[in-house]
Amino acid sequence: MSISIKNITKNFGQFHALKDICLDVKEGELIALLGPSGSGKTTLLRMVSGLDFPDSGQIEVHNEDMTYHSVKERQVGFVFQHYALFRHMTIFENVAFGLRVKPKHLRPSEADIQAKVMELLQLVQLDWVSDRYPSQLSGGQKQRIALARALAVEPKLLLLDEPFGALDARVRKELRKWLRNLHDTVKMTSLFVTHDQEEAMEVADRIVVMNEGRIEQVGTPDEVYNHPVNAFVYEFLGEVNFFHGRDQHISQNTENVGYSRPKDVKVSSIPHTDFPFKGRVLRVQHTGPLVRLELELEHNHSQIESHIPKEEFGLHPVSQGQSVYIAIKNMRYFSSDYSI
């Protein structure tokens, strides 16, 4: 199902939660609503779901105006951060719940319910826990059951609100790949809310970057990361070094701030024309596949970071306190009055 969000505005008293939001979601897309707390991403998800209604604007689902329709009428599936599984029911009964409470004339037969539930449990690779209770499952398993329950009623849309936020980092990473594979299998239009940039990059077809009730940029993970439209998007989507316009070594324009990623800061222990800045190594930190260097620029004593692959660092190592030469690649400039 496609979604068309047109000029949606929502206020809570004096707080402007959503400001003239426009967004088109194509059928079968997996869209991430990404932004810091208070950016409006969960409020927008609630508007799409029918849990809340806008002050103005329109929401169309598959070309039908659903702006003020109820949750039931919209036929959406929900997955929340804290699973919301029924503790007194088995896993099988949890997944079957939405089918069993359908009106009698729409309710599948018991045989069809049995078949549907087992099919979904196999899809999420948990058919072997069907007779267990939620308390007997890990957090990652509970979240997969929550997804199976949401899919059981064959929703038109799948909406996920910080679905992996309560899980530890290793489990979150595993479930990202699993969710992407599941989405490719069921091919359902899905929106999920997250504040985790890596999660959005890894899972989504497109990312909607939100800030203070506005959409800052919509694009593929590559587009928003490598071609940010403003300083907010650049800063929010990764680590960054700042170079202010008053620094004449970097920019002649005092109204702009230069930005570069730590991966684009290169270091050499010997002078070279490609490494125009002098500096000093303040700290060397080995973090898995990367070596993080904290550097101080000689001309203004500002501090920046460089991230170097461990293999590359091993060929040309530097040490704390050492004088070095620095190159800053792929500098981007944005207005100094727009940042996080």
N, C-alpha and C positions, 0 to 999 in steps of 0.2 A: 504494500500500500504506500502510495506517495503521500507526503505531507507538505502543505503550503501554509506558512505562518506569515500573516500580513499585518504589519504595523501594530503589533501587540504592545500594549502599555498596561502596567500594573503598579499601583501605589498602595502602600500600607501606611495610612496616615500621611505624614510628611516624608516618608521614605519612598523614593522612586526605585522600585525593585526591577522593573523592566521599562526600557525607554525606546519605543517605536521599533520593536524587533521584527525583522523580516528574514525568513529563511525558507528555502525549498529543499526538501529531502526526497531523493529519488527512490522509487520502489526497489527494495532489496538492499539499500545502503545501510552500513553500520556507521553511525555518526557519534562522535564524542563531543559532549559539551564540557569544555575545559576552562577552568578559571579559578581564582582564589576564592576564599570564603566571602560571601556577600556579593558575588559578581552577578547573581541572578540565574545561574544554571539550573538549580533545583526548582526554582519558581517557574521557569520556562517548561521544565519537564512536567510539572503539575498542571500547567495550562494545557499541554498536549494530552495528558491523561484524563482530564475532566475532574481531577481532585480540587481544582480551583479554576476561577474564571477571570478573564481579563477585564480591565476597565474599558478598554476600547481595542479595536482590531478584530481580526478574523482568523480562524484555524480551519483549514479544509483538509479532510482525509480522503484521498482518492476522488478529488473534485467535489466532495460533498461537504457542505458547511456543518462543522461539528462544534462550533465555538462554545455553545452553551448546552451541549448534550451531556448526559451523565456518563459516568465511568462505564456502566453496564452497556450503554448504547454504543460506546466507542470500541468495545471489544479489545481491550488492551491487556497485556500480560505484564505483571510487575515483578521485579526482583530488587529487594532492599538490602542494605548493608548488613542487617542483623537477622537475615534468613526468614524470620516470622513463621517458622515451622510449628505445627501443633505437637506439643511435647507428649501428649497422652495417646497420639496416634502412631502407628507404624509408618515406616517410610512409604510403603505401598499405599496406605490410606491417605497420607499427606498428598501424594501425587494425584490420587483419585478424587480428592475432595471437591475440586471444581467441577468435575463431571457429575458427581453424585448430587450436588445441590442445584443442578439445572432444573428448570421447569419440567414436569413429567413428560410433556409432549416433545421436548428437545433432548431428554436424557437418554444416553445410549443404553443398550441392554447390558446386563451384568457381564456377559461374555465379551462384549465389545470394550467395556471398561477394563476388564482384566487384560485383554490383548493390548489396548492402548497404553496402559500404565507400564506393562513389561517392555513394550517397544521403546518407551521414553527412558526407562531405567537402563536399558541396553545402550541407548544413544548417549547417555551421560556416563556410561561404563560403571554403573552401580546396581545392576540387577541382582547382584549377590547379597545386597543388604536390605532387600525388600521387606523382610520380617523384623528388622531391627527398629529401634526407636532413635529419635534425634540425639539423645544424650549419649548414644553409643558411637556416634560419628565424629570425625574430625571437622574442623571449621571448613576446610576446602570441600569435603564431601557434603556437608550441609548446604553449601552454596550451590553445588551442582544439583542437589535435590530441589532446592528452591527454583532453579532454572527449569527443571523437568516439570515441576508443578505449574509454573507459569505457562509452559508450552502445551500442557495437557488440554486446555480449553480452546486450542487453536486460535490464538488471538490474532487480530489484524496487525497489531504493533507490539513490539517487545520493548519495555522501558526499564532501564536499570539505573538505580540511584546509588552511586558509590558501592558497587556490588562486592568489591574485594577489599574495602577499606578496613575491615575488622581482622584481616588475616595478616600473617607475618610475611616478610618480603619474599621468601622462597616460594611459599604457597601461591602468593599473588602472581609471581612470574609464571608458574606452571599453569594457573587458571587463565591467564591472558591468552596463551597459545591455545588452550582448550576452547575458550570462548570464540576465538577467531575461527577455529576449525568447525565448531558447532554452527556458527553463523553461516559459513560457506555450505554446510550440509542442509540446513533448513531454509536458507535464503529468505529470511524474514526481515522486514524493515525494522531497524533497531536504533534507539537512542540511549546512550549511557552517559551519566554524569560522573566526572572525576576531577580531582585537583592534581592528579599524578600525571606529569607530562610524559614520562616514559610509557606509562600504561596507554595513554591516548595514542602516542606515536606507534606503538606496537600493534594495537588492535584495530584502530578505526580506518575506514575508507577516507573519510574527511574529518577534519577537526574544526569545531566552532570555538574560537577563543573569545571568552567573555570577560568584561571588566566593568564594574559599577553599573550594571543593568544594560550595557551596550554590547553589541557584537563588534569586536575589533577586527577580526579577520576570519574568513572561511576558506579552507583549502586542504589539499592532501597533506599528510605529514611532511613530505619533502618541501612543499610550497611554504607552509607556515614556518618551518625551521630555517630553511635556506633563503627565503625571500620574505621576511617579515615586513609588514607595512608600516610599523611604527616602533618606537622604543619599548612600549609595554610588551608587545608580542616578543620582541628580541630578548628582553630580560626574563620574561616568564618561562620561555622555552629552553632555558639552559644557562649554564654558568657564563659569566661575561666579565670582561675587563672594560673599564671606562677611561676615556681620554677626553678631558674637557677642552672646549674650544680655545680657552686662554693659553693652552699649551701650544706654543708656536712651532714646536717640533712635529706636531701631529696635524693641526688644522689652523688655517688662517681665519676661519669663521667662528667668532666668539659666541654665536647664537646656537651652535651645534655641539653635540657630544659625540665623540667617536666611540664605537663599540667593536670589540673583537672577542671571539671565543678563545679560551685557553688553548685549544688544539691548534689555533692559528698563530700562536706565539712561538717562534723558533729561537733556539739558543745555540751559540757556537763559542768554543773556548779560544778561537783564534780570530783575528780581525779579518773582515771580508766586506766588500762593497755592498753585498746583499744583506748585511746585518748592520744597519746604520746607527743603532743605539747602544750605548754602553750601560752596563748595569752590574749588579752583584747578586749572588745567590744567597737568599736569606734562609731557605730551608729546602731540604730534599725529602720527599715523602713517597715511599713505595706503597701503592695501593692496587694489589692484584696486577692486571695487565698494563696499568699506567704508572708513570712516575710523575708526581706533581711537584713542580718547582715554584716556590714563592720567590719573586724577583723584586729588586728595587732599581728603578731607573735612575741613572746618575744625574741627569740634567734637572730633575725636579723632585727626586726622592719619592715619587709615587710608587705604590706597590701593585704588581700585577701577577697573574699566574700563568704558567705554561704547563700543558699536559702532553707528555711524550710517551709513545708506546715503549714498553719495557725493552723490547729488542732493539729499537732505535737508540734508546738511552745507553744501552750496553755497548754500542759501537763508539759513542762519543760521550762518556760520562763527565759530569761536573759535580763539584762538592760544595757543601755549605761554606760561605765566605769567599768563594772564588769569584774573580772578576770575569764577566762574560760579555758577549756581543749579542744583540737581540734584534730580531726581525719581526715585524707585526704585519701579518697578511690579512687580506679580506676585510679591511676596515669598512664599517658602515657608519653613516652619520644620520642622526636624528635630532629633532628640535630638543633643546635642553629643558623645555617646560613640560615634557611628556615622558614620565617614567614611573615605575612602581613606587 
